[in-house]
């Protein structure tokens, strides 16, 4: 298998600068919370700053996904391997979604956070307003994966549309053989350009974090946090148990890795999500870091983008606990049979609302409207704290996709374990300046880190 000895590259010259950047993000988050508590009205007006930063990151997602997948698929010899990766990923995502729902169900029934709350007419109106016209049913969602044109896949901001076009382009270049190599080299240069732009955008992170966290704190306020503390704390604890017990055990058993070590490697991404309340803000960096870790391009390119639509563990837990909370608060607690039926419906409905702004709340509202309309009025109870709960949703979703990438890489033998150990031990630091191993135009580092499975494919 892997016998190549990796030479740990020297730390990039600009690494210290990016270290200070993330210290600035922490300071900005603290300032944002302070402003939100001291001057809530002013803080709410800062929301466009946070939204603008997240949009800057989102504009990079489609080209990064396209380049990663095309380069990954175009460089392997067997198309069947790519199909196997996708199949394993989807089965794993379904199983973990069910596990997340089950955990949320157990904790929700034990805690019973909604008991004793009253639903006023104002709360009912707020709840009805959350039923989004953007949400799609499953058929519309599946048809929506097909873009109007190849170009519209990049301009529409739909991750799965970009994924489809990238898969088609990757397989086409694979079939072209040697004649497709110049195109692959061109896409390689585009990838370097896109990651360099992303590295530049990241310098706006402190400003974006300040605006986002100030707006969230100012809009919710302490009163909402106090009255709904039981639900929030219960949800956070449930997410914690899922990540560190379920995912941690899987990662240790399958890949032999400590989840705390992996999360330390992804610490800056977790901080970025915490400050922007959006897991999408860290998607491009997750792709870059998973490749640097030693997972092959095809596995990273398929697992990460697909996981962002289908592997929403945090959202599953949220919908479970929120549904039970609302039912209890409205004085109509559901029997176990009703709970399971509702949650299985929400599991399917969540795929139809993937990518909708505020997907957690929008999915819950749309699902309840379709399956149990009487509960929609109670959604107004959680609107005030939804953004705080979205922090845990986003962090859990991100953690689930990071772990999934390593697990699927291990199952498909598309991961270089020697490289993984070096990176997690700090011997091969991630280049924050370029977000690529071959940022200086040399393909040598990338070749050195070629995963075991990819080497086997190259020999085929």
C-alpha positions as a LaTeX table, in Angstrom:
\begin{tabular}{lrrr}
\hline
Residue & $x$ (\AA) & $y$ (\AA) & $z$ (\AA) \\
\hline
Unk1 & 0.00 & 0.00 & 0.00 \\
Unk2 & 1.32 & 3.47 & 0.76 \\
Unk3 & 5.08 & 3.37 & 1.02 \\
Unk4 & 5.89 & 6.92 & 0.05 \\
Unk5 & 7.70 & 8.83 & 2.76 \\
Unk6 & 6.21 & 12.28 & 3.12 \\
Unk7 & 8.54 & 15.13 & 3.78 \\
Unk8 & 6.85 & 17.57 & 6.07 \\
Unk9 & 6.75 & 20.89 & 4.26 \\
Unk10 & 7.99 & 23.95 & 6.06 \\
Unk11 & 5.33 & 26.19 & 7.53 \\
Unk12 & 4.10 & 28.82 & 5.08 \\
Unk13 & 5.51 & 32.28 & 5.59 \\
Unk14 & 2.06 & 33.80 & 6.06 \\
Unk15 & 0.85 & 31.28 & 8.63 \\
Unk16 & 1.31 & 33.65 & 11.55 \\
Unk17 & $-0.77$ & 36.30 & 9.80 \\
Unk18 & $-3.72$ & 33.94 & 9.44 \\
Unk19 & $-3.27$ & 32.95 & 13.09 \\
Unk20 & $-3.84$ & 36.59 & 14.04 \\
Unk21 & $-6.82$ & 36.68 & 11.67 \\
Unk22 & $-8.67$ & 34.04 & 13.70 \\
Unk23 & $-7.75$ & 35.71 & 16.97 \\
Unk24 & $-9.41$ & 38.80 & 15.46 \\
Unk25 & $-12.50$ & 36.69 & 14.71 \\
Unk26 & $-12.75$ & 35.65 & 18.38 \\
Unk27 & $-12.44$ & 39.29 & 19.48 \\
Unk28 & $-15.06$ & 40.31 & 16.90 \\
Unk29 & $-17.49$ & 37.68 & 18.20 \\
Unk30 & $-17.06$ & 38.95 & 21.78 \\
Unk31 & $-17.61$ & 42.55 & 20.64 \\
Unk32 & $-20.66$ & 41.51 & 18.61 \\
Unk33 & $-22.26$ & 39.84 & 21.64 \\
Unk34 & $-21.55$ & 42.93 & 23.75 \\
Unk35 & $-23.08$ & 45.27 & 21.16 \\
Unk36 & $-26.10$ & 42.98 & 20.79 \\
Unk37 & $-26.79$ & 43.10 & 24.53 \\
Unk38 & $-26.03$ & 46.81 & 25.05 \\
Unk39 & $-27.65$ & 48.27 & 21.91 \\
Unk40 & $-29.96$ & 45.60 & 20.43 \\
Unk41 & $-31.72$ & 47.90 & 17.95 \\
Unk42 & $-28.42$ & 49.08 & 16.51 \\
Unk43 & $-27.08$ & 45.50 & 16.48 \\
Unk44 & $-29.98$ & 44.25 & 14.37 \\
Unk45 & $-29.09$ & 46.88 & 11.75 \\
Unk46 & $-25.66$ & 45.22 & 11.41 \\
Unk47 & $-27.15$ & 42.03 & 9.99 \\
Unk48 & $-26.28$ & 42.90 & 6.33 \\
Unk49 & $-22.57$ & 42.87 & 7.26 \\
Unk50 & $-22.74$ & 39.23 & 8.34 \\
Unk51 & $-24.98$ & 38.32 & 5.40 \\
Unk52 & $-22.56$ & 39.97 & 2.98 \\
Unk53 & $-19.60$ & 37.98 & 4.28 \\
Unk54 & $-21.47$ & 34.67 & 4.09 \\
Unk55 & $-22.52$ & 35.53 & 0.53 \\
Unk56 & $-18.89$ & 36.16 & $-0.37$ \\
Unk57 & $-18.05$ & 32.66 & 0.78 \\
Unk58 & $-21.07$ & 31.15 & $-0.96$ \\
Unk59 & $-20.07$ & 32.63 & $-4.31$ \\
Unk60 & $-16.91$ & 30.48 & $-4.14$ \\
Unk61 & $-18.72$ & 27.19 & $-3.43$ \\
Unk62 & $-19.82$ & 26.25 & $-6.97$ \\
Unk63 & $-16.44$ & 26.75 & $-8.71$ \\
Unk64 & $-14.60$ & 24.95 & $-5.90$ \\
Unk65 & $-16.97$ & 21.96 & $-6.02$ \\
Unk66 & $-16.73$ & 21.84 & $-9.82$ \\
Unk67 & $-12.92$ & 21.94 & $-9.91$ \\
Unk68 & $-12.53$ & 19.40 & $-7.09$ \\
Unk69 & $-14.91$ & 16.83 & $-8.59$ \\
Unk70 & $-13.72$ & 17.20 & $-12.19$ \\
Unk71 & $-10.06$ & 16.88 & $-11.18$ \\
Unk72 & $-10.86$ & 13.93 & $-8.91$ \\
Unk73 & $-12.94$ & 11.91 & $-11.38$ \\
Unk74 & $-10.86$ & 12.89 & $-14.40$ \\
Unk75 & $-7.71$ & 11.54 & $-12.74$ \\
Unk76 & $-8.97$ & 8.02 & $-11.91$ \\
Unk77 & $-9.32$ & 5.16 & $-14.37$ \\
Unk78 & $-12.40$ & 3.29 & $-13.16$ \\
Unk79 & $-15.77$ & 5.06 & $-13.23$ \\
Unk80 & $-17.22$ & 2.29 & $-11.05$ \\
Unk81 & $-15.14$ & 3.49 & $-8.09$ \\
Unk82 & $-16.84$ & 6.91 & $-8.21$ \\
Unk83 & $-20.25$ & 5.26 & $-8.27$ \\
Unk84 & $-19.29$ & 3.11 & $-5.29$ \\
Unk85 & $-18.27$ & 6.19 & $-3.31$ \\
Unk86 & $-21.61$ & 7.90 & $-4.05$ \\
Unk87 & $-23.62$ & 4.79 & $-3.16$ \\
Unk88 & $-21.82$ & 4.22 & 0.14 \\
Unk89 & $-22.17$ & 7.92 & 0.99 \\
Unk90 & $-25.94$ & 7.98 & 0.43 \\
Unk91 & $-26.55$ & 4.80 & 2.46 \\
Unk92 & $-24.39$ & 6.16 & 5.29 \\
Unk93 & $-26.20$ & 9.53 & 5.22 \\
Unk94 & $-29.60$ & 7.83 & 5.48 \\
Unk95 & $-28.52$ & 5.64 & 8.41 \\
Unk96 & $-26.99$ & 8.55 & 10.33 \\
Unk97 & $-30.09$ & 10.70 & 9.74 \\
Unk98 & $-32.20$ & 7.96 & 11.31 \\
Unk99 & $-29.77$ & 7.66 & 14.24 \\
Unk100 & $-29.91$ & 11.44 & 14.79 \\
Unk101 & $-33.73$ & 11.36 & 14.72 \\
Unk102 & $-33.77$ & 8.49 & 17.23 \\
Unk103 & $-31.45$ & 10.29 & 19.66 \\
Unk104 & $-33.51$ & 13.48 & 19.42 \\
Unk105 & $-36.66$ & 11.43 & 20.02 \\
Unk106 & $-35.30$ & 9.83 & 23.19 \\
Unk107 & $-33.96$ & 13.08 & 24.69 \\
Unk108 & $-37.07$ & 15.04 & 23.69 \\
Unk109 & $-39.35$ & 12.57 & 25.46 \\
Unk110 & $-37.19$ & 12.61 & 28.58 \\
Unk111 & $-36.79$ & 16.39 & 28.86 \\
Unk112 & $-40.31$ & 17.44 & 27.69 \\
Unk113 & $-39.17$ & 21.07 & 27.25 \\
Unk114 & $-42.48$ & 22.52 & 26.03 \\
Unk115 & $-44.60$ & 21.68 & 29.03 \\
Unk116 & $-46.14$ & 24.72 & 30.74 \\
Unk117 & $-45.69$ & 27.29 & 27.92 \\
Unk118 & $-48.64$ & 29.24 & 26.50 \\
Unk119 & $-49.29$ & 29.93 & 22.80 \\
Unk120 & $-50.75$ & 33.42 & 22.24 \\
Unk121 & $-52.43$ & 34.76 & 19.09 \\
Unk122 & $-49.26$ & 36.73 & 18.25 \\
Unk123 & $-47.18$ & 33.56 & 18.49 \\
Unk124 & $-49.65$ & 31.75 & 16.20 \\
Unk125 & $-49.33$ & 34.49 & 13.55 \\
Unk126 & $-45.54$ & 34.33 & 13.77 \\
Unk127 & $-45.65$ & 30.57 & 13.34 \\
Unk128 & $-47.86$ & 30.71 & 10.24 \\
Unk129 & $-45.49$ & 33.29 & 8.71 \\
Unk130 & $-42.65$ & 30.74 & 8.77 \\
Unk131 & $-44.29$ & 28.47 & 6.20 \\
Unk132 & $-42.00$ & 29.27 & 3.29 \\
Unk133 & $-43.16$ & 29.35 & $-0.30$ \\
Unk134 & $-39.57$ & 28.43 & $-1.23$ \\
Unk135 & $-39.83$ & 24.91 & 0.17 \\
Unk136 & $-40.25$ & 22.20 & $-2.47$ \\
Unk137 & $-41.82$ & 18.78 & $-2.34$ \\
Unk138 & $-39.58$ & 15.77 & $-3.05$ \\
Unk139 & $-40.47$ & 15.58 & $-6.77$ \\
Unk140 & $-39.69$ & 19.27 & $-7.34$ \\
Unk141 & $-36.48$ & 18.85 & $-5.39$ \\
Unk142 & $-35.30$ & 15.95 & $-7.57$ \\
Unk143 & $-36.20$ & 17.76 & $-10.80$ \\
Unk144 & $-34.48$ & 20.86 & $-9.44$ \\
Unk145 & $-31.15$ & 19.01 & $-9.44$ \\
Unk146 & $-31.15$ & 19.38 & $-13.25$ \\
Unk147 & $-30.08$ & 22.94 & $-14.17$ \\
Unk148 & $-31.72$ & 24.93 & $-16.96$ \\
Unk149 & $-28.34$ & 25.23 & $-18.66$ \\
Unk150 & $-24.81$ & 24.11 & $-17.79$ \\
Unk151 & $-23.91$ & 27.70 & $-16.95$ \\
Unk152 & $-26.96$ & 28.25 & $-14.72$ \\
Unk153 & $-25.64$ & 25.53 & $-12.40$ \\
Unk154 & $-22.93$ & 28.00 & $-11.39$ \\
Unk155 & $-25.05$ & 31.13 & $-11.27$ \\
Unk156 & $-28.04$ & 29.68 & $-9.39$ \\
Unk157 & $-26.13$ & 28.80 & $-6.23$ \\
Unk158 & $-27.57$ & 25.26 & $-6.14$ \\
Unk159 & $-24.94$ & 22.86 & $-4.80$ \\
Unk160 & $-26.53$ & 19.70 & $-6.24$ \\
Unk161 & $-26.83$ & 21.26 & $-9.72$ \\
Unk162 & $-23.12$ & 22.03 & $-9.65$ \\
Unk163 & $-22.47$ & 18.49 & $-8.42$ \\
Unk164 & $-24.39$ & 16.99 & $-11.36$ \\
Unk165 & $-22.60$ & 19.11 & $-13.98$ \\
Unk166 & $-19.21$ & 18.37 & $-12.37$ \\
Unk167 & $-19.89$ & 14.61 & $-12.37$ \\
Unk168 & $-20.86$ & 14.70 & $-16.06$ \\
Unk169 & $-17.77$ & 16.76 & $-16.94$ \\
Unk170 & $-15.50$ & 14.49 & $-14.88$ \\
Unk171 & $-16.78$ & 11.30 & $-16.54$ \\
Unk172 & $-16.54$ & 12.92 & $-19.98$ \\
Unk173 & $-12.90$ & 13.92 & $-19.39$ \\
Unk174 & $-12.21$ & 10.44 & $-18.05$ \\
Unk175 & $-13.57$ & 8.94 & $-21.29$ \\
Unk176 & $-11.47$ & 11.37 & $-23.38$ \\
Unk177 & $-8.25$ & 9.88 & $-22.03$ \\
Unk178 & $-5.03$ & 11.68 & $-22.96$ \\
Unk179 & $-6.84$ & 14.25 & $-25.10$ \\
Unk180 & $-8.59$ & 15.52 & $-21.98$ \\
Unk181 & $-5.35$ & 16.18 & $-20.08$ \\
Unk182 & $-4.93$ & 19.81 & $-21.30$ \\
Unk183 & $-8.45$ & 20.58 & $-20.03$ \\
Unk184 & $-7.65$ & 19.02 & $-16.65$ \\
Unk185 & $-4.48$ & 21.13 & $-16.39$ \\
Unk186 & $-6.53$ & 24.23 & $-17.19$ \\
Unk187 & $-9.06$ & 23.36 & $-14.46$ \\
Unk188 & $-6.14$ & 22.82 & $-12.07$ \\
Unk189 & $-5.02$ & 26.41 & $-12.67$ \\
Unk190 & $-8.60$ & 27.66 & $-12.19$ \\
Unk191 & $-8.75$ & 25.77 & $-8.88$ \\
Unk192 & $-5.59$ & 27.53 & $-7.67$ \\
Unk193 & $-7.10$ & 30.89 & $-8.65$ \\
Unk194 & $-10.41$ & 30.16 & $-6.87$ \\
Unk195 & $-8.71$ & 29.06 & $-3.65$ \\
Unk196 & $-6.48$ & 32.13 & $-3.73$ \\
Unk197 & $-9.57$ & 34.34 & $-4.00$ \\
Unk198 & $-11.13$ & 32.46 & $-1.08$ \\
Unk199 & $-8.01$ & 33.07 & 1.01 \\
Unk200 & $-8.35$ & 36.80 & 0.27 \\
Unk201 & $-12.06$ & 36.80 & 1.17 \\
Unk202 & $-11.27$ & 35.19 & 4.54 \\
Unk203 & $-9.58$ & 38.40 & 5.68 \\
Unk204 & $-13.06$ & 39.91 & 5.95 \\
Unk205 & $-14.04$ & 37.21 & 8.48 \\
Unk206 & $-13.73$ & 39.40 & 11.63 \\
Unk207 & $-16.04$ & 42.05 & 10.15 \\
Unk208 & $-18.55$ & 39.42 & 9.01 \\
Unk209 & $-18.45$ & 37.64 & 12.37 \\
Unk210 & $-19.04$ & 40.89 & 14.25 \\
Unk211 & $-22.10$ & 41.82 & 12.16 \\
Unk212 & $-23.61$ & 38.33 & 12.24 \\
Unk213 & $-23.27$ & 37.67 & 15.96 \\
Unk214 & $-24.35$ & 41.20 & 16.94 \\
Unk215 & $-27.55$ & 40.87 & 14.88 \\
Unk216 & $-28.37$ & 37.45 & 16.35 \\
Unk217 & $-27.81$ & 38.61 & 19.92 \\
Unk218 & $-29.72$ & 41.86 & 19.40 \\
Unk219 & $-32.75$ & 40.22 & 17.78 \\
Unk220 & $-33.17$ & 37.45 & 20.36 \\
Unk221 & $-32.25$ & 39.20 & 23.60 \\
Unk222 & $-31.94$ & 37.72 & 27.06 \\
Unk223 & $-35.68$ & 37.27 & 27.68 \\
Unk224 & $-36.08$ & 34.78 & 24.83 \\
Unk225 & $-32.99$ & 32.92 & 25.94 \\
Unk226 & $-34.21$ & 32.60 & 29.53 \\
Unk227 & $-37.73$ & 31.44 & 28.70 \\
Unk228 & $-36.58$ & 28.82 & 26.21 \\
Unk229 & $-33.35$ & 27.82 & 27.97 \\
Unk230 & $-34.53$ & 24.25 & 28.60 \\
Unk231 & $-35.08$ & 23.59 & 24.88 \\
Unk232 & $-31.79$ & 25.23 & 23.92 \\
Unk233 & $-29.72$ & 23.42 & 26.55 \\
Unk234 & $-31.41$ & 20.10 & 25.78 \\
Unk235 & $-30.74$ & 20.56 & 22.05 \\
Unk236 & $-27.08$ & 21.49 & 22.61 \\
Unk237 & $-26.55$ & 18.50 & 24.91 \\
Unk238 & $-28.18$ & 16.16 & 22.37 \\
Unk239 & $-25.94$ & 17.45 & 19.57 \\
Unk240 & $-22.91$ & 17.06 & 21.85 \\
Unk241 & $-23.81$ & 13.44 & 22.66 \\
Unk242 & $-24.40$ & 12.62 & 18.99 \\
Unk243 & $-21.10$ & 14.12 & 17.83 \\
Unk244 & $-18.75$ & 12.90 & 20.54 \\
Unk245 & $-20.33$ & 9.53 & 21.36 \\
Unk246 & $-21.88$ & 8.30 & 18.11 \\
Unk247 & $-19.58$ & 9.95 & 15.56 \\
Unk248 & $-16.56$ & 9.71 & 17.87 \\
Unk249 & $-17.05$ & 5.96 & 18.35 \\
Unk250 & $-17.52$ & 5.41 & 14.59 \\
Unk251 & $-14.39$ & 7.39 & 13.75 \\
Unk252 & $-12.32$ & 5.47 & 16.31 \\
Unk253 & $-13.60$ & 2.02 & 15.30 \\
Unk254 & $-13.49$ & 2.50 & 11.52 \\
Unk255 & $-10.54$ & 4.87 & 10.98 \\
Unk256 & $-8.68$ & 4.55 & 14.29 \\
Unk257 & $-8.72$ & 8.33 & 14.78 \\
Unk258 & $-9.52$ & 10.43 & 17.83 \\
Unk259 & $-12.38$ & 12.82 & 17.08 \\
Unk260 & $-10.83$ & 15.55 & 19.26 \\
Unk261 & $-7.64$ & 15.42 & 17.15 \\
Unk262 & $-9.66$ & 15.76 & 13.94 \\
Unk263 & $-11.68$ & 18.65 & 15.34 \\
Unk264 & $-8.51$ & 20.39 & 16.49 \\
Unk265 & $-7.32$ & 20.26 & 12.87 \\
Unk266 & $-10.67$ & 21.80 & 11.81 \\
Unk267 & $-10.74$ & 24.35 & 14.66 \\
Unk268 & $-10.73$ & 27.43 & 12.43 \\
Unk269 & $-13.66$ & 26.11 & 10.42 \\
Unk270 & $-15.69$ & 25.50 & 13.60 \\
Unk271 & $-14.93$ & 29.06 & 14.71 \\
Unk272 & $-16.04$ & 30.41 & 11.34 \\
Unk273 & $-19.34$ & 28.49 & 11.56 \\
Unk274 & $-19.91$ & 29.60 & 15.15 \\
Unk275 & $-19.47$ & 33.24 & 14.22 \\
Unk276 & $-21.53$ & 33.21 & 11.00 \\
Unk277 & $-24.18$ & 30.62 & 12.02 \\
Unk278 & $-23.74$ & 28.99 & 8.60 \\
Unk279 & $-22.06$ & 25.66 & 7.86 \\
Unk280 & $-21.84$ & 26.69 & 4.19 \\
Unk281 & $-19.27$ & 29.33 & 5.14 \\
Unk282 & $-16.82$ & 26.51 & 5.89 \\
Unk283 & $-17.66$ & 24.20 & 2.96 \\
Unk284 & $-14.84$ & 25.36 & 0.64 \\
Unk285 & $-12.27$ & 25.11 & 3.44 \\
Unk286 & $-13.53$ & 21.64 & 4.42 \\
Unk287 & $-12.91$ & 20.44 & 0.86 \\
Unk288 & $-9.38$ & 21.87 & 0.88 \\
Unk289 & $-8.55$ & 20.50 & 4.34 \\
Unk290 & $-9.90$ & 17.01 & 3.68 \\
Unk291 & $-7.77$ & 16.76 & 0.54 \\
Unk292 & $-4.75$ & 18.02 & 2.48 \\
Unk293 & $-5.50$ & 15.42 & 5.16 \\
Unk294 & $-4.99$ & 12.63 & 2.63 \\
Unk295 & $-8.51$ & 11.75 & 1.44 \\
Unk296 & $-8.69$ & 11.37 & $-2.36$ \\
Unk297 & $-10.25$ & 14.06 & $-4.54$ \\
Unk298 & $-13.16$ & 11.87 & $-5.76$ \\
Unk299 & $-14.20$ & 10.98 & $-2.19$ \\
Unk300 & $-13.94$ & 14.59 & $-0.98$ \\
Unk301 & $-15.61$ & 16.00 & $-4.08$ \\
Unk302 & $-18.62$ & 13.66 & $-3.85$ \\
Unk303 & $-19.03$ & 13.22 & $-0.09$ \\
Unk304 & $-18.77$ & 16.85 & 1.08 \\
Unk305 & $-21.19$ & 18.57 & $-1.38$ \\
Unk306 & $-23.69$ & 15.68 & $-1.21$ \\
Unk307 & $-23.45$ & 15.65 & 2.57 \\
Unk308 & $-24.37$ & 19.32 & 2.73 \\
Unk309 & $-27.78$ & 18.41 & 1.28 \\
Unk310 & $-28.34$ & 14.87 & 2.58 \\
Unk311 & $-26.27$ & 14.51 & 5.77 \\
Unk312 & $-27.92$ & 17.09 & 8.02 \\
Unk313 & $-27.55$ & 15.40 & 11.41 \\
Unk314 & $-27.96$ & 18.63 & 13.38 \\
Unk315 & $-31.09$ & 19.55 & 11.43 \\
Unk316 & $-32.58$ & 16.09 & 12.09 \\
Unk317 & $-32.06$ & 16.46 & 15.86 \\
Unk318 & $-33.46$ & 20.00 & 15.74 \\
Unk319 & $-36.63$ & 18.96 & 13.91 \\
Unk320 & $-37.20$ & 16.10 & 16.34 \\
Unk321 & $-36.85$ & 18.14 & 19.51 \\
Unk322 & $-38.65$ & 21.19 & 18.10 \\
Unk323 & $-41.64$ & 19.07 & 17.01 \\
Unk324 & $-41.95$ & 17.49 & 20.47 \\
Unk325 & $-41.47$ & 20.90 & 22.11 \\
Unk326 & $-44.25$ & 22.50 & 20.05 \\
Unk327 & $-46.66$ & 19.59 & 20.60 \\
Unk328 & $-46.13$ & 19.74 & 24.38 \\
Unk329 & $-46.42$ & 23.56 & 24.47 \\
Unk330 & $-49.75$ & 23.43 & 22.63 \\
Unk331 & $-51.12$ & 20.86 & 25.05 \\
Unk332 & $-51.33$ & 18.13 & 22.40 \\
Unk333 & $-48.44$ & 15.76 & 23.17 \\
Unk334 & $-47.97$ & 13.08 & 20.52 \\
Unk335 & $-47.95$ & 9.33 & 21.13 \\
Unk336 & $-44.78$ & 7.46 & 20.11 \\
Unk337 & $-46.44$ & 6.19 & 16.93 \\
Unk338 & $-47.40$ & 9.74 & 15.90 \\
Unk339 & $-43.90$ & 10.98 & 16.68 \\
Unk340 & $-42.22$ & 8.35 & 14.52 \\
Unk341 & $-44.62$ & 8.94 & 11.59 \\
Unk342 & $-44.07$ & 12.71 & 11.74 \\
Unk343 & $-40.30$ & 12.41 & 11.97 \\
Unk344 & $-40.00$ & 9.97 & 9.07 \\
Unk345 & $-42.06$ & 12.43 & 7.02 \\
Unk346 & $-39.74$ & 15.28 & 8.08 \\
Unk347 & $-36.73$ & 13.14 & 7.12 \\
Unk348 & $-38.00$ & 13.06 & 3.53 \\
Unk349 & $-39.24$ & 16.67 & 3.59 \\
Unk350 & $-35.84$ & 17.93 & 4.69 \\
Unk351 & $-34.35$ & 16.85 & 1.35 \\
Unk352 & $-36.93$ & 18.97 & $-0.47$ \\
Unk353 & $-35.96$ & 22.08 & 1.45 \\
Unk354 & $-32.19$ & 21.64 & 1.26 \\
Unk355 & $-30.58$ & 24.92 & 0.32 \\
Unk356 & $-33.53$ & 27.07 & 1.42 \\
Unk357 & $-32.43$ & 30.07 & 3.48 \\
Unk358 & $-32.96$ & 29.27 & 7.16 \\
Unk359 & $-33.48$ & 25.64 & 6.13 \\
Unk360 & $-34.01$ & 24.31 & 9.66 \\
Unk361 & $-36.99$ & 26.51 & 10.50 \\
Unk362 & $-38.36$ & 26.53 & 6.94 \\
Unk363 & $-38.19$ & 22.73 & 6.72 \\
Unk364 & $-39.90$ & 22.30 & 10.09 \\
Unk365 & $-42.68$ & 24.76 & 9.16 \\
Unk366 & $-43.25$ & 23.21 & 5.74 \\
Unk367 & $-43.20$ & 19.66 & 7.12 \\
Unk368 & $-45.68$ & 20.42 & 9.90 \\
Unk369 & $-47.93$ & 22.30 & 7.47 \\
Unk370 & $-48.11$ & 19.22 & 5.24 \\
Unk371 & $-48.30$ & 16.49 & 7.89 \\
Unk372 & $-49.70$ & 18.06 & 11.07 \\
Unk373 & $-51.05$ & 21.59 & 10.35 \\
Unk374 & $-52.34$ & 22.10 & 13.90 \\
Unk375 & $-48.75$ & 22.38 & 15.16 \\
Unk376 & $-47.69$ & 25.16 & 12.79 \\
Unk377 & $-49.04$ & 27.84 & 15.16 \\
Unk378 & $-46.53$ & 26.76 & 17.79 \\
Unk379 & $-43.51$ & 27.45 & 15.58 \\
Unk380 & $-43.72$ & 31.07 & 16.72 \\
Unk381 & $-42.45$ & 29.89 & 20.11 \\
Unk382 & $-39.00$ & 29.06 & 18.75 \\
Unk383 & $-38.54$ & 31.83 & 16.17 \\
Unk384 & $-36.74$ & 34.03 & 18.71 \\
Unk385 & $-34.08$ & 31.47 & 19.52 \\
Unk386 & $-33.86$ & 29.73 & 16.15 \\
Unk387 & $-30.68$ & 31.56 & 15.19 \\
Unk388 & $-29.00$ & 30.42 & 18.40 \\
Unk389 & $-30.11$ & 26.88 & 17.76 \\
Unk390 & $-28.86$ & 27.17 & 14.19 \\
Unk391 & $-25.34$ & 27.50 & 15.62 \\
Unk392 & $-25.56$ & 23.97 & 17.04 \\
Unk393 & $-27.33$ & 22.74 & 13.88 \\
Unk394 & $-24.55$ & 24.08 & 11.66 \\
Unk395 & $-21.72$ & 22.83 & 13.90 \\
Unk396 & $-23.27$ & 19.35 & 14.10 \\
Unk397 & $-23.91$ & 19.20 & 10.35 \\
Unk398 & $-20.31$ & 20.22 & 9.66 \\
Unk399 & $-18.90$ & 17.71 & 12.16 \\
Unk400 & $-21.02$ & 14.97 & 10.60 \\
Unk401 & $-19.74$ & 15.73 & 7.10 \\
Unk402 & $-16.10$ & 15.92 & 8.21 \\
Unk403 & $-16.35$ & 12.52 & 9.93 \\
Unk404 & $-18.30$ & 11.07 & 6.98 \\
Unk405 & $-15.51$ & 12.05 & 4.56 \\
Unk406 & $-12.89$ & 10.22 & 6.62 \\
Unk407 & $-15.12$ & 7.16 & 7.13 \\
Unk408 & $-16.05$ & 6.84 & 3.45 \\
Unk409 & $-12.42$ & 7.37 & 2.46 \\
Unk410 & $-11.47$ & 4.52 & 4.81 \\
Unk411 & $-14.20$ & 2.14 & 3.57 \\
Unk412 & $-13.28$ & 2.74 & $-0.08$ \\
Unk413 & $-9.51$ & 2.64 & 0.65 \\
Unk414 & $-9.23$ & 6.15 & $-0.77$ \\
Unk415 & $-7.29$ & 7.61 & 2.14 \\
Unk416 & $-3.55$ & 7.78 & 2.86 \\
Unk417 & $-3.32$ & 6.84 & 6.55 \\
Unk418 & 0.34 & 7.79 & 6.81 \\
Unk419 & $-0.50$ & 11.25 & 5.50 \\
Unk420 & $-3.43$ & 11.54 & 7.93 \\
Unk421 & $-1.18$ & 10.80 & 10.91 \\
Unk422 & 1.39 & 13.35 & 9.74 \\
Unk423 & $-1.18$ & 16.10 & 9.21 \\
Unk424 & $-2.98$ & 15.53 & 12.52 \\
Unk425 & 0.38 & 15.45 & 14.31 \\
Unk426 & 1.17 & 18.89 & 12.88 \\
Unk427 & 4.08 & 17.67 & 10.75 \\
Unk428 & 2.46 & 18.75 & 7.46 \\
Unk429 & 0.73 & 22.09 & 8.18 \\
Unk430 & $-2.10$ & 23.33 & 6.00 \\
Unk431 & $-1.11$ & 26.24 & 3.75 \\
Unk432 & $-3.52$ & 29.03 & 4.74 \\
Unk433 & $-2.17$ & 31.33 & 2.02 \\
Unk434 & $-3.18$ & 29.15 & $-0.96$ \\
Unk435 & $-5.45$ & 26.49 & 0.64 \\
Unk436 & $-3.66$ & 24.03 & $-1.66$ \\
Unk437 & $-0.66$ & 21.72 & $-1.27$ \\
Unk438 & 0.70 & 22.71 & $-4.69$ \\
Unk439 & 0.23 & 26.43 & $-4.36$ \\
Unk440 & 3.59 & 27.19 & $-5.94$ \\
Unk441 & 2.71 & 25.44 & $-9.17$ \\
Unk442 & 4.42 & 22.15 & $-8.37$ \\
Unk443 & 2.35 & 19.00 & $-8.44$ \\
Unk444 & 4.87 & 17.09 & $-6.35$ \\
Unk445 & 3.25 & 17.50 & $-2.96$ \\
Unk446 & $-0.11$ & 16.44 & $-4.31$ \\
Unk447 & 1.44 & 13.37 & $-5.90$ \\
Unk448 & 3.24 & 12.51 & $-2.69$ \\
Unk449 & $-0.02$ & 12.58 & $-0.79$ \\
Unk450 & $-1.87$ & 10.39 & $-3.31$ \\
Unk451 & $-4.21$ & 8.10 & $-1.34$ \\
Unk452 & $-3.83$ & 4.34 & $-1.39$ \\
Unk453 & $-6.97$ & 3.65 & $-3.38$ \\
Unk454 & $-6.06$ & 6.20 & $-6.04$ \\
Unk455 & $-2.66$ & 4.52 & $-6.55$ \\
Unk456 & $-4.40$ & 1.20 & $-7.09$ \\
Unk457 & $-6.75$ & 2.78 & $-9.62$ \\
Unk458 & $-3.85$ & 4.32 & $-11.51$ \\
Unk459 & $-2.32$ & 0.86 & $-11.94$ \\
Unk460 & $-5.55$ & $-0.59$ & $-13.33$ \\
\hline
\end{tabular}
